[in-house]
Amino acid sequence: MKKTFTLFLFLTIMMGLSAQEIPGYNFEEWSDGDTLAPDGWQTHNNNQYGFNAVSKSTDHYEGSFSVRLAIQIHPGADTTVGRIESEQAGGNEGLNASYPVSSAHTSITGFYKYTSVAGDSAQIFAPLFKSGYANPLGYGNILAMAAGNAGPASTFTPFSVPFSYFASLMPDSGYIGLSPFSEIDLTTGGKLVPHGNSVLYIDALNYDTYITTGIGSKADITTNFLLYPTAGNGNLQLNFETATTDFTTVKVYDLNAREIKNLYSGDLNTGAQMFHFNLSDLPNGSYLLVVATTKGYHAEKFSVAR
């Protein structure tokens, strides 16, 4: 049977478009106050000596806010460090399963900005767990590990930390810890201390891809964007205009933020663009078509129905 396409033009991309598994992934909600932990997260050692180490920031990559994690060294007293970790039931702390996951994720991604002082580097720590699994290295039921350090970045910069799996199993839960300095030396397991008053901003966390539900808030890099079907034959026509010459991708994602098709990758010159795509092999459902450059992107939602 032939497929027809119904297109829904979005003024903004709806919240909840991506089936996000990371609670509080974009740091938009702060029910407990702007200088406490964002929703979905918990923190310790905050607001010492009148200094808020964890706070909501309007300096963001997507949406309206990011989380700001800062260090304040107090001479002759304890250092205040803005560490956060995914919130756990029952007030538990430390490296424990925090929220359910349903996929064997390959990486944790996001965007960060970092002012490093005296050689500090930020740290992202994100294990995946499997109930009943016994890690051969004695790490409890940790099935996979993603751990990485991030250096200075003056603007929001993407990061991707891959998972290393200890066994070919499906994880059932996850945890994320974020710190403005390398708290743990992963090569020795030793505890480290911050070198200076470094500041880390984190935004738009996700698994496996950078696409997030806040995609509509990123600067639109197109004008006269039109997306419509050729009736009855499963073809899709895309028209838009670009203001500058830039490397451009045109991709289709499902609503779980997984890349389905890479329709185009290459340089586009300034001016009017026209593409025709045959998407007759897509199953029924809703999708995102995303045109992205190094400067921003435009996203449209469309659906396929037989």
C-alpha positions in Angstrom: 0.0 0.0 0.0 1.2 3.5 -0.7 2.1 5.9 2.1 0.9 9.4 2.6 2.6 12.0 4.7 0.9 14.5 7.0 3.2 17.4 8.1 2.9 19.4 11.3 4.8 22.7 11.2 6.1 23.6 14.7 6.4 27.2 15.9 8.3 25.5 18.8 9.2 21.9 19.3 6.9 20.5 22.0 8.3 19.5 25.3 8.3 15.7 25.7 9.0 15.1 22.1 12.0 12.9 22.9 11.5 9.9 25.3 14.2 11.2 27.6 15.5 8.7 30.2 17.6 11.2 32.1 15.5 13.0 34.7 16.2 16.8 34.6 18.3 16.4 31.5 18.0 20.1 30.5 18.0 21.7 34.0 14.9 23.7 33.3 13.0 23.0 36.5 14.2 24.2 40.0 11.3 23.5 42.4 13.6 23.8 45.5 15.0 27.2 44.5 17.5 28.7 42.0 20.5 28.0 44.3 19.7 24.4 45.2 19.7 21.3 43.1 17.7 21.3 39.8 14.8 18.8 39.7 16.0 15.3 39.2 19.4 16.0 40.9 20.8 16.2 44.3 23.8 18.1 45.7 26.0 18.3 48.8 28.4 20.9 50.2 26.3 23.8 48.7 25.9 27.3 50.1 28.9 27.2 52.4 30.2 30.5 53.7 27.6 32.3 51.7 28.7 30.8 48.4 26.3 28.9 46.2 28.3 26.3 44.5 25.2 25.0 42.5 22.9 27.5 40.8 20.6 28.0 37.9 22.1 30.0 35.1 20.5 31.8 32.1 23.7 31.2 30.2 22.5 28.1 28.4 22.8 26.0 25.2 19.1 25.2 24.8 15.9 25.9 26.6 16.2 28.8 29.1 18.7 27.5 31.7 21.7 25.4 32.4 23.3 24.3 35.7 26.3 26.2 37.0 28.8 24.2 39.1 31.5 26.2 40.8 34.4 25.8 43.2 35.2 28.3 46.0 38.4 27.7 47.9 38.2 29.2 51.4 41.7 29.7 52.9 41.9 27.9 56.2 38.5 26.3 55.8 36.6 23.6 53.8 36.4 24.1 50.0 32.9 24.5 48.6 32.4 22.4 45.4 29.4 22.3 43.2 29.0 18.6 42.5 25.7 17.2 41.5 24.4 13.6 41.0 21.2 12.1 39.8 18.6 12.1 42.5 18.1 8.8 44.4 15.2 7.4 46.3 15.2 7.4 50.1 17.9 10.1 50.3 20.7 7.7 49.3 24.0 9.2 48.1 26.9 7.9 46.2 27.3 5.6 43.2 23.8 3.9 43.1 21.2 3.2 40.5 19.0 6.3 40.3 16.5 6.0 37.4 15.4 3.3 34.9 16.8 3.0 31.4 15.5 0.7 28.6 18.3 0.7 26.0 21.9 -0.4 25.8 23.2 3.1 25.3 26.4 3.7 23.6 27.4 7.2 25.0 26.3 10.1 27.2 26.3 13.4 25.4 25.7 17.0 26.3 27.0 20.5 26.1 29.4 22.3 28.5 31.2 25.5 29.0 34.2 25.5 31.4 36.5 28.0 33.0 39.4 26.0 34.2 41.7 27.4 37.0 45.2 26.1 37.7 44.8 23.1 35.5 41.5 21.8 36.8 39.4 19.6 34.4 35.7 18.8 34.7 34.5 15.3 35.2 31.5 13.4 33.8 30.8 10.0 35.4 27.9 7.9 34.2 27.6 4.1 34.9 24.7 1.9 33.8 23.5 -0.9 36.1 21.9 -4.3 35.7 20.0 -5.9 38.6 21.6 -9.2 39.6 24.7 -8.7 37.5 28.1 -9.2 39.3 30.8 -7.0 37.9 34.0 -9.0 37.5 36.1 -6.1 38.9 34.0 -5.9 42.1 32.0 -2.8 41.0 28.7 -4.2 42.3 26.1 -4.4 39.6 27.7 -1.8 37.2 27.2 -3.2 33.7 28.8 -0.3 31.7 30.9 2.7 32.5 31.2 6.1 30.8 33.7 8.4 32.5 35.5 11.4 31.0 37.2 14.7 31.7 36.6 18.0 30.0 39.0 20.8 29.5 38.5 24.6 29.1 35.7 25.7 26.7 34.7 29.4 26.4 31.5 28.7 24.6 29.0 25.8 24.9 30.8 22.8 23.4 29.4 19.3 22.7 30.9 16.3 24.6 30.3 12.6 24.1 31.6 10.0 26.5 31.3 6.4 25.3 30.1 3.5 27.4 32.4 0.5 27.9 30.4 -2.7 28.6 31.6 -5.5 30.9 29.0 -8.0 29.5 26.5 -8.2 26.6 23.4 -7.5 28.6 20.7 -4.9 28.7 21.0 -2.3 31.5 18.0 -1.4 33.6 19.1 1.7 35.4 21.5 4.6 35.3 23.4 7.3 37.3 25.2 10.5 36.4 27.7 12.5 38.5 29.0 15.9 37.4 31.8 17.9 38.9 33.8 21.0 38.1 37.0 19.2 38.8 38.4 15.7 38.5 37.2 14.4 41.8 38.5 10.8 41.1 41.6 9.6 39.3 40.1 6.8 37.3 43.4 5.2 36.7 44.2 4.7 40.4 40.9 5.2 42.1 42.5 8.0 44.1 40.7 11.0 45.4 41.8 14.4 44.0 41.3 18.0 45.1 40.4 21.1 43.1 43.3 23.4 42.1 41.3 26.6 41.8 38.0 28.3 41.6 36.9 26.6 38.4 33.3 27.0 37.0 31.4 24.4 34.9 28.1 24.9 33.0 26.2 21.8 31.8 23.2 21.6 29.5 21.1 19.3 27.3 22.3 15.9 28.5 21.2 12.9 26.5 22.1 9.4 25.6 23.5 8.5 22.2 22.6 11.7 20.3 22.7 15.5 20.7 19.2 16.0 19.6 17.0 17.1 22.6 13.5 18.3 23.1 14.8 21.8 23.3 15.9 21.8 19.7 13.4 24.5 18.7 15.1 27.0 21.0 18.4 26.8 19.1 19.0 29.6 16.6 17.2 28.8 13.3 19.6 28.9 10.4 17.1 28.8 7.6 14.4 31.0 6.1 11.4 30.2 3.9 11.4 26.6 5.2 8.8 24.4 3.5 8.4 20.7 3.9 5.6 18.9 2.0 4.7 15.6 0.4 4.3 14.7 -3.2 0.9 13.2 -3.0 0.5 9.4 -3.2 4.1 8.3 -4.0 6.0 8.6 -0.6 8.3 11.4 -1.7 9.1 14.4 0.4 10.1 17.8 -0.9 12.2 20.2 1.2 12.8 23.8 0.4 14.7 26.4 2.4 17.2 29.3 2.1 20.5 29.6 3.8 22.2 32.9 4.7 25.8 31.6 4.7 27.9 28.8 3.1 28.3 26.1 5.7 28.6 22.3 6.2 25.0 21.1 6.4 23.3 17.8 7.4 19.7 16.8 6.7 18.6 13.9 8.9 15.5 12.0 10.1 15.1 11.1 13.8 12.5 9.1 15.5 10.8 10.6 18.6 13.2 8.7 20.9 16.0 10.9 19.5 17.5 8.1 17.4 18.9 8.9 14.0 16.9 7.0 11.3 18.3 8.4 8.1 21.1 10.7 7.0 19.6 12.2 3.9 22.4 14.7 3.1 25.8 15.7 4.4 27.9 18.3 2.7 28.6 22.0 2.0 25.7 24.2 0.9 26.2 27.6 -0.6 24.2 30.7 0.3 20.7 30.9 -1.3 17.7 28.7 -2.1 18.0 24.9 -1.6 15.7 22.2 -2.8 15.7 18.5 -2.0 13.6 15.5 -2.9 13.7 12.4 -0.7 12.0 9.0 -1.1 10.9 7.9 2.4 8.6 5.1 1.4 10.6 2.6 3.5 9.8 4.4 6.8 7.3 2.6 9.1 4.1 4.4 10.1 4.8 6.9 12.9 6.0 10.4 13.7 9.5 11.7 13.0 11.7 14.8 13.1 13.5 16.1 10.0 16.4 18.3 11.1 18.5 20.6 9.0 21.7 21.4 10.9 24.8 23.5 10.4 27.6 24.6 12.7 25.6 27.7 13.6 22.2 26.2 14.4 19.3 24.1 13.0 15.7 23.9 12.0 13.4 21.0 12.9 10.0 20.0 11.6 7.9 17.1 12.8 6.1 14.9 10.3 4.2 11.7 10.4 3.9 8.7 8.0 0.5 6.9 7.7 -0.4 4.1 5.3 
